[in-house]
């Protein structure tokens, strides 16, 4: 802030260097790359005191960023809960009305979300393919190193209106060709992806057929009929056999109880007495 009014008056009388045409053109290009549309570009040019006639706008329109491009590097972010739900419903073959009703997202937002997800998946498939084949994509050429871009920048800043108009037409043609090439590349990648998925499906089907045609497990043998349980109170004999043993024991002078266990020596004597006639007969 000036404290001497004489110095302030003298500073107001200093001559200002006028802005050259090249500087105005460069400033207009930078402004166009940061604008959010044609109307925003017109307001910015008017606020900065830059030319905003129809010829200049025709030259600057191809420089406007595409939708969602703010000139800042993109950082990956995780989908929200509603976006994840929308993707899940989409891949479950739900209708667009059901997806919008469940998530509250518009159809355009769902379409943009699905396209971004498919692009991410395609990038992952390309990365896997490059890692498998050992190939790397060619390095991208920056705008400063591109001779065509340098030539167009020179033509767009040229003082002659005819050269600027020609540069605008060339820029428009290049934009159209770039979009066509991107569409062709996307179609080729989609076809390659379909081919890979078909091959994976064919391998899975072959594995399924091999499993179905493989050897069947051996049938479980039938359980043999259980032998009748012998309730001989630990001796392995039926009650009828024990009754016969007791009758024989009493007849041969052995003391046995009418119930309960039969002594082992009585059983052994009974077995020996009944096996001896069998041996003699043999």
Secondary structure, 3 states (H helix, E strand, C coil): CCCCHHHHHHHHCCCCCCCCHHHHHHHHHHHHHHCCCHHHHHHHHHHHCCCCCHHHHHHHHCCCCCCCCCCCCCCCCCCCHHHHHHHHHHHCCCCHHHHHHHHCCCHHHHHHHHHHHHHHHHHHHHHHHHHHHCCCCCCCCCHHHCHHHHHHHHHHCCCCHHHHHHHHHHHHHHHHHHHHHHHHHHHHHHHHHHHHHHHHHHHHHHHHHHHHHCCCCCCCCCCCCCCCCCCCCCCCCCHHHHHHHHHHHHHCCCCCCCCCCCCHHHHHHHHHHHHHHHHHHC
